[in-house]
Structure formats: structure tokens, C-alpha cells
Amino acid sequence: NDQGQLGNGSTTNSLLPVRVTGLTRVIAVAGGYLGAFALRQNGTVWGWGSEAPGDGTSNSLVPVKVIGLTGVTSITGHTPAASSRDGTVWAWGGNFYGQLGNGTAGTDRSLVPMRVNSLGRISRISDGPTALGRDGTVWAWGPEITALGVLGATAVPKQVPGLRDITVVAGGDYTRYALVGAG
């Protein structure tokens, strides 16, 4: 908890679960490297810990509202991102491998969400980053895209060839998964 990852206003470690300060009506949570995010019923996203909780600062010991996001339907934590009801995707945090999806990569990062360009209408977002299109296609960007049949790492989303009728996507640092049909 040295970076406030517990979200309880302190930097004291705890071997027992502690309540995150001030959050109610949470429908999803996502853990990151040094922080976490929560999606509330009203479609807002809240972040705490280190590495850009999304409010324009680099860390917070308690949950802060992520700037500019409304109508959110899914979130990720390791690569902070959100998809909204209108099908748009937003990303923030580190961008060493193009995780922001804006065509740049390197040491720059964003402390507030930036719209990910070159995507169709998205239904869900997953770490990696990976996005599930409303038409069952899969889109990916950032590190290690080569394994997905897309040439090299890319700082802009690319459709993963050969994947259709996908219902669920999941991802991590260097892996991505897709569920075809009902399973």
C-alpha cells in the first residue's frame, strides 16, 4: 500500500481486507500495477493509487473521479481504459508501447483519458489492451501484437485477422484471449 493501492486514505499495509473510502454502487473493479479502478452504476469511473488515477494527478490515496468519462460500460486496470455506451474507448496512463492507441509510443503518458482512435463501435474493453467490436471482431494495440497475427507492436488499434463471432475478450501483459460464440 505504499502508493495508496488500498484506497483507504493511508499508505499502511494491511493483511486483512479494508474498505475503499467513499465508493458505493460499484458494479465492476479492475486492478492495476500500483492502483485500481471502480465502475459505478451511474457509468462513472473512479481511480486510486499510483500511475494516473485519471483525474489529472499521478496518484491518490482515496478514489477520485476519472475526468470526462460518462456512460461507461467496461473498464480495465493494468492498462487503464474504458468503453462507453456509445462504443467509444478511452485510455490513460503509461504509453511506452502505444497503450494509449493514439499513434504515439514512448515515455509520454496521459494523466487523463484520451479517446482511442481508429476503432469501430466497441462493446467491451480488456487489458492488453484489447477491444471487442459490437460486430464480434477483435481489435488490439500496444505491446506484443505479433502473436495475434498483426505485424509488430502497434500504437494504433488493428483488427486481429481471422477472429469473428467473438463474444468475450481478455488480456494481460503479453497475452490475449477470445471466446468464439457461446463457448
N, C-alpha and C positions, 0 to 999 in steps of 0.2 A: 504493500500500500504506500510505498514511498512517493508515488506520483498521484495519489488520491484515487486509485483504481476502485476502491470500495464505495466511493460516492457518498460517504457519511460525514464529510467536513473535516476529516483528520488525515494524518499520514501514519497513524498507528496500525500496525499489523493486527490481524485477528484470525485465530484458528477456528472461530465459530462464525456462522453466517451473521451478517449485520444488515440492517435495513438501509436501503439507499434513501437519502434525505429527500423529502418533498415530492415523490412521484406516486401518483395514483392512476388507476385505469390504464395500466400498461398492458399491451396486447402482444408485444414482442421485445426481446432483448438481443443484443449482439455484442459479443466480447471482442475487444481488440488487443493489440500488443500491450499497451500501457493504459488502456481506458476502456470505456464501454458506452453503449448507446441504448436508448429505450424508445420504442414507438408507442405513443399513447392512442387511445380510442379516437381522439379528435383529429388524428392524422399529423400531429406534430412530433418532432424528434428531439430528444434531449441527450446530451453527451456529458461525460465527466472523465477525469483522469488527464493523462498527458497526450501529446500528439494531436492537437487540434480537436477539441470537443465540438467545434463548428460554430462558435459564437464570435469568432474573430480573435480569440486568445489561443495560447498554446497549451494551457492546462487549467483545470478547475477541480477543486476538492468536492464540489457538490454538482448535481446536474444543472446544466444551463441549456436553454432552448437554442437549437441549431437555427441559425439565421436563414430566413427566406423559404423554408420548406413548409408546405401545407398539402393536405390530401395525400400524404404518404401511405403506401400500402405494404412496402417491404424495406428492410434495412440490412446492412452488413456492418461488421465491426472492424475486422482486421484491415480491410481496405474500406474506409468509411464511404458509404454510398447509400442512396435511397432511390426507390422508384415511386412514382406518384400515380394517382388515379388516371391522369391524362396521358400516361405512357411515357413520360419523360424520366430521365435518370440524372441524378446529381451526385458528384463525388467531391471529396475534400481530403486534406491530409497530405501525406507524402506523395511524391511523383517521380521517384528515382527511376522507375521502369515504365512510365507512362500511365500510371494508375488513374490519373485524372481524365484520361480519354480525350484530351484537348489537342493532341498533336505534338505536345512537348514532353520531354523527359529530362531528368537530371536532378539537380539539387533543389530546384524550386518546389514549393508546396503551397497549398492554399488553406488558410485558416477558416474559410467559409466555403459553402458548397458552390461548385461551378457546374453548369449544365454539360453533360457528356454529349458531344455532337455525333453525327453520322449514325444514329440509331433510329430504327423504326419505333413503332409503339411496343413498349415493353410491359410485360405483366409482372415479372419478379426480377429481383437482382440477387446475386450471390457473391460471396468472396471469390477472389481470383484476380480481377473482377470478371464476372460472367453474368450475362443477362438473358432472360427467356423472353423471346418475342411473343406477342399475342397470337401469332400465326404458327407457333410451335418451333420456330427457328432458334438457334443459339448464337449469341454474339459474345466475343471475348476481346480483351485488350490487356496491356500490361506485360508482365514477365512470362517467359516460357510458353508462348503461344505455339511454338513449333510442333509440340506434341499433339496439338489439336488439328494439324493439317493446314495451319496458316503459317506462312513463311516468316520465321523470326519473331522476336518481340515487337510489339506494335503499340504506338501511343494513341492510336485511334481504333475504335471498335471495328472488328472484322467478323463477318458471318463465318461460322465454323462449317466447312463443307461436309455434306453427307448426313447432316443431322436434320431430321424432320419429325414432326409429330411428337415433339418432346413435351413432357408435362411438368418435369421438375429439373432444376439445375442446382448444383452445389459445387463449391470450390474451396481451395486453400491456397497456400503459397505457390506451389508448383503443380497442383493437380486440379482437374475439373471433372465433374461427373454429370451425366444426363440420364434421365429415366424416359424410356420410349413408351408412349401410350400409357396404359393403366398399370404397367409393371409386369 
